[in-house]
């Protein structure tokens, strides 16, 4: 198993950086379940460069658990990215991960995310400047290309490798595909064959189950598997990949409760109030907003279990801590996991906002 810079990871399974998901509480839960690496959700280099208070609060991490701490940046200007990376290092980052795969228009139109696939020299310059400014290993996440007619992942790999890239993750779709169709694992295999052992290749795309992760390793020869969709509502996937058991009802309920309560605290600490509110009113507003934000997690945790549809309908009508806790305890403690209908029997949940 190839190391990432000076870091030898404990296994081959990595949590994907996901917007609104890969905040500190969920990263820690994934680490505890066995994930080898959990990069942060994408963080604006411009926000760090300008010392934006809201952006800085995304940098919080658990130094006792998150080892190594990988911080993902997005941006299109090499100088700004390098300066932001220096700030990230000051806040504890041990790996700088660069997002060159996000297909969202508001990101790509600035020349960031998968917009960098259209300019391999600038992509390489970003890696080079960050590496020289920080001395940290720099990893990158890309797609296979901007569109089917311009797949240039091998050119990107050559450019990024020459700039000192420490590891390259690739989602097996183009920017134009978004999350439609099927990820092309053949491209991941071709990338690994092209790169050899020069630096690690991390495969990503359509890994929904333990079996999918194992198949990706076998079919592509990649060094690591990055799991996004398969970890939504299921951090236990990392434990199962290492030979551990599925969670019991009690384990599932305890972890979901812990995640929910931690999310409330974490969100309240991160919130910036632009209006003056009495403390009681502010606390109530914080609670409501955090509950609303956590509804997606509750839907993912319940997906595939009997009664999930009724549970989602219930939690989507309440906006306070006590009612959510009562509902989730009743549902998860009573769920018959051995007789679950399975995620494939339910309509696909919307995960696109999390995956960027």
N, C-alpha and C positions, 0 to 999 in steps of 0.2 A: 504494500500500500504506500503510494507516494506521499510524502509530507507536503504541507502547504507552507512554503518558506521554512521557518524553524519549527513549525508546529506539526507534531505527529498526532493525528486525530485518533480517537479511541475506536472508531469503526468507520464504515463507509456510507453512513446515512445522515443527510443534512436537511435541516428544515429550510424551506424556501423563504426568502424575504417577501412578506405579504403586507400590503397597505392595510392599516387598521387592524391587523392581526398580530404581526410580529413586534408587538410592544413588549416591554420587559416581562410582565406577568406570564404571557404565553410562551415566550422564549425560555424562561426558567422552567416552566412545566415540561416543555419538550426536552430540555437538557436532563431533567430529573428522570424522564422516561427512557433516556438512552441516546438522544440525538447527539451527534458528534460535533456539530457546529450549527449555530442559529444566528444568521446575520439579521441586523435590524431591518425594519421597513425602510424604504427609500427616504433619504433625508436630503433636503435641498442644500446644495453647496452655497448658493446665494444667501440662503437664510443663515447659515453658519458664518459666512464671510461678513455679513452685516450684524452679527451677534444678535439675531432675532430671538427674543425671549421664548416664544413658542417653539421655535426650532430647537433651541438648546435643551428643552425639556424632553425631546425625543432621545437624547443621549444617555438618559439614565439606564444603568445596568447593574446587575448583581455581581460584584467582583469575586464573590466566593463560589459562584456557580458557573458564570459565563466565562469559560476558559477554553479556547481563546475568545475574546470579545471582537466580533466582526461587525464593522459599521459600514452600512451601504450609503453611498452618496450618488446623487444624480446632478448633472450639469453638463454644459457644453464648452465651457471656456477653460483651457488648461491651467491658466494662472489662478483663476478663482478656485478651481477644483483643488489645486495644490495647497492654496492657503487654507481652504476649508479642511483639508485632510490634516494639516498641522494642528488646527484647533481640535479636530476629532482625536488626534493622538494625545493632546493635552488633557482631554476628558477621559482617557483610558483606552482608546481603540488600539487593538493589537494587530488587526487586519483591516485594510481599507478595501471594501468591495465596491466596484463601479457598476452602476446600472446602465447597460447599453442594450437593453432588451425591451423596456417598457413601451408598449405600442400606443399609449394614450396620446391623443392629439395635442393636448395642452403641454405635454412634455416634449414630444417630438418636434413641434413647431419652433422650439427654442434651440434645436440642434442637440438636444439631450436624449436620453433613453435610446430607443432603436433608431433615432435620427442619426446617431453616430455610425450606424452601419453604412451610411452613404458617404462617410468620410474616414476611411481607415487610417490615413496619416494623422488626423486630429485625434482619433481614438488612441493611437499609439503614443502621441505626445502627452495626452492626459495621464496615461500610465507612467510614462517616463518621469514627468515632472512630480507626480505624487511620490513615486519611489525615491527620487533624489531629495525631495523636501522632507520626507518623514523617516526614511530608512525602514519602513514597514513593508511587509509583503502586500502586494496589490493583486486582488483577484477581480475578475470581470464576469458579468453575465450578459450573454448575447442571444440573439435568435439566428436562424439560418440565413437570413437576408431580409432585405426590405420587402421583396415580393418574389414570387416563384421564378420570374425571369431574371432575377439578379441575386441569386444565392451566392454569397461571397464569404461564407464562414471560414473557408480555408485561408483566404487572403487575410481576413481579420485575425485568425490565429497566428499567421506568420508575422503580421505587424505588431500584435500585442506581445508575442513571445520575444521579438527583437527588442521591445521596450522594457522587458523584464517582468512580464506577467507571471505571477506565482501559481495561478490556477485559473482555468477557464470553464465556466458553466454555460451550457447551451440548451435552450428550450428548442425542441424540434419542430418549430413552426416559424413561418415568416412573419414579419410585422403585419402584412396585409391580411393574413389568416386570423389574427387576433387569437381567439381560443376556439375557433371553429375547426371542423374537420378533425383529422387525426395527426398527432405528432409523429414526425418521421424519425424513427429511431435509427434508420439506415444512415441518415446524415450524422448522427452522433457517433455511430461506429466508424464512419469515414473520417470524422474529425480525430478520433482517438488513433486510428491507424496513421493518419498524416502526422500527428504530433509525436506519437510514440511515447517515450518516457521523458520528454523535454520538460513537461510540467503536467500536473494532473488535469484530467478532463472530468467534468461533473455533468452527468446526464439529467435532463429535466423534461417533463411533459408527459401527461396521461399516466402518472403513477398514482393510482387510486387505492391500491391494496398492497398487502405484503407480497403477494404473488407477482404483482406488476414490478415491484422494486427488484425482486430476485431475477425476473425475466430481463429487465433492462441491463443488469450487470452481465448476464449470460450472453445476451444478444449483441450488445454494443462493445463490451470490453472496457467500459468506462471505469474510472477509478473510484468515483463516488456517485451516489444517486441523491438528487435533490427532490424532496417531497413537499409539494404545496397542497393541492386539492385533497390528497389522501390523509393529510394531517389535520384538516379542518374538522373540529369537533372530535378528533381522534388522535391526541398526542400519544396514546398507547401504541400506535403503529410502530414506534421506534422500539418499544419494549418487545413487541411481538417479533420484529425483525431479528432481534437478538436471542430469540428462543423463549421469551417470557410469555405468560398467559394473557388472555383477554381480561379486561377489568370485570370485577364483580359489580353487582348493583351498588353495594356500599362504597366501593372504590370510585365508581363513576360519579355517584352523588357527591361524595366528599370532595373530589377534584373540581367538579363543576361549581359547587358552592364556594370553594376556595378561590377559584378563578374569578367568579362573579364579585365576591367581596373585595378581592385585590384590585379588580378592574375599577370598582367604585372609588377606592382610595387613590389609585394611580391617576385616574381621570380628573379627580378633584384637585390633586396637586398640580396637574398640568394645565388646568384651565386658566385662561386669562379673561377676566371680566372687564368689559369695556364700559359697563355702566355701574354706577354706585348702587348697591343693594344692601338692605339690612342683612346681617349675618344669617338669620333664619331663612330668609327668602333666597339668599345666595346658595345655602346648603340644599334647599329644596330643588332649586334649578339645577345644581350640579348633579343631584341624584337622578332627576328626570332625564337629563341629557346622557348620563352614563348608562342608565337602564336602556334607553333607546338604542345606544350604540352597541350594547351587548346582545340585543335580540338576535343578531345574525349568528353569534356564537351559540346561543341556545338552540337555534334551528339546526345548526350543524351538529351539535352534541346529540340532538334527538333524532336526527335523520336515520331512517332504517329501523327504528324501534316501533313497536305497536303503540298506537295512540299518538304518534308524533304530530299528526295534522291537528288534532284537537289541542294538544299542548301548545303548539305554535300559535293557534288562534287565541288561546287563553293569555299567554304572556304578551301578545301584541296588543292587549287591551288594558294592561296595567302599567303603571310607570313609577312604582315605589318599591323599595328594597324588600319590605316584609312580604308583600304579595308575590313577588318573584321567587323569593326563597321558599315560601309555602308551596307554590306551584311546582318548582323544580324538585323539591324533596319528595312530594307526593308522586310525581311522575317517575323520576329516576330510581327511587327505592322500590317502586312497584313494577318497573319494566321487566318483562320476562326476556332477558337477553338471549337465552337458549332457543327461544321461539320467535326471535325477531324476524320481521319480514325481509330485512336486508335493504341496504341503500339502493340497490338496483331495482327494487320493486316500487320505489317511490319516485315521483317526478324529480328531475334534476333540480337541485337548489341553485340559486344564483350565486356563483362564487367569483364572478368576473371582477367585481370591484376590489376584492381582496388581492387578486392576482395582478392587478394593474393592467 
